[in-house]
Amino acid sequence: MGRGDLTDAEWERLEPFLPVSNRRCGRWRDHRQVVDGILHRVWTGVHWRDLPERFGPWKTVYEWHRLWSADGTWERLLQQVQAEAEAVGDIDWDVSVDSTIVRAHQHAAGARTDPPPALASSKGAGAGEHQDETPWQSLVARLVEVVLEAKVWAARGAGSPRRFT
């Protein structure tokens, strides 16, 4: 298991929610290997072609990410995992915001309205940052990153012309 891969506890919680083969198509690659490849790509920001070989062919990982992003699988996974974690009591939805902490800089009044680059600040976050999280919390955080990237992809695709090759 490489750094950033799903732990056995995280995988046990995620596996029941993953799509299953309908047996009409060809043999599916191991879901854990593909999901680890997608998480690695989201976590590091590496180009698809530079994905390490331990995740299998980069095209396979890319295609599953693209298909699951398009058909809403990532959103469904996130919702199901959050619901399960909430049922167990591992998610605390309380949020406290203190206005003395959230201050805007004087130049913030005329900021551009473009959305920020996709998850640029979380790419290099260390693994020790979330050591006290339960497997549910860690898994939810990872799925949130993938869903956010999928939404960025969808926004980019909506504004670009179709290409036929």
N, C-alpha and C positions, 0 to 999 in steps of 0.2 A: 504494500500500500504506500503510495507516494504522499508527499506533503500536500494537504488540501483535498485529498480524496475523501469520500464518505467513509465514516467509521462503520463498523459492523452494526452498532446500535442505531445510527442514522439510517442505514440501509434497510434494517428490519422494519423501521417505521415507514419508510417511503415505498418499499417494494409492493405492498398490497394495492397501492393507488395507481401504479403504472399500467399503461395499456397492455393488453394481451394480444397475441397473434391470433388471427382468424384461421390460420392453417392453410389458407388458399394461396398466400404469397410464399416467397422463398423463406429460408431459415433466417430468423432474426438474430442479430448480434447480441451478445450479453448486455442487458440493460445497464448493469452496474458500470461496465467499462465505458459505455456511451455517455451515461450521466456524469461520470467522473471526468470524461473528456470535455463535456460541455461546461461543467463547473470550473475546470482548469482554464478553459478559454475565457470565461467570464471573469474569473479571479485575476488572471495575469494580463489579459488583453492581447495575447499573442495572436498572430494571424492564423487562420485555419490551416494553411499549408505547413505551418511550423509547429503544429500540435505534435507532442512526443508520440512515438510509435506505440508506446504501451497502451494507448487508448484506442488502437486499431487504426484503420484507414481514415484519414482526415475527412474525406468526402462522406463517409458513412456518418461520422459524428455531426458534420455540418448539415447533412440532409435530415437527420432526425431532429436536430435543433430547429431547422427551418420548418419542417412539417409540424412539429409540436407547437411552435410559435404561431403558425398560421391557423391551426385548428383549435387553439385555446387549451391545449393539454397542460401547459405550464400554469395557467390561471386556475384550472381545475385542481391540479396537484396542490397548489398553494392553498386554495380554499379548503380542500379536504384535510390537509395536514394541519392547518390552523384550527379547524373544527375539532379534530381529534385531540390536539394539544390542549384546546380550551376545555374539552370534556374531562381531561385528566387533571386540569388545573395548572398546567405548565406555562400558560400565557397570562400575563398581567396587562390588561388593556388600559389601566389608569395612566394618564399622562399629566404631568404637572409642569406648567410653564410659568416661570417667574418673570415678570416684565422688566425687572432690574437687570436680568441676565441677557434678554433678547433686545439688544439695542442696535439701531441702525446707524451706520456711519453717516456723517453729514452729507457725503457725496452719494448716498444711496437713493436719494429722491429722484434722480434722473437716470436710473439704470436702464439698460436695454431689457426688452421683454423676451428675448430669445431664451429657450430652455438651456440649462447648463449642459456641458458635454456629459455623455452617459457614464456615470459612476467613476469619473476620473480620480476622485479622491480615495476611493476604497480599493483601488487596484493593488497598492503596496502595503495594505494593512497587515500587521503581524498576526501570527496564529495565537500568540499569548493574550491577545486582546479579549477573547471570549472564553477564557478557561473555565469560568464558573457557570457557564450556560448548560442547561440540560440538552440532551440530544434533540428534543423537539425544538427548542429555541434556536439551536444552531442550524437545524434543517430548514426551519422557516426563514431564517435570515438568508440562507443560500438560495432558496427558491425565490425570495423577493428580488434578489439580484438578477436572477435569470429572467423573471417576469418583466422587470424594468428594462432589461436589454431587449427583450422581445417587443415591448411596446415602442422602444426607440426605433427598432428595425421596421415595425409596421408604419410608424410615422414617416420614416424616410421613404419607404416603398410607396406610400400613398401619394407623395408629391413627385415621384419620378415616372417618366414614361415607360411603358412596357418594352422589354427587349425580347426579340425572338432570334434564337441562334440555331 
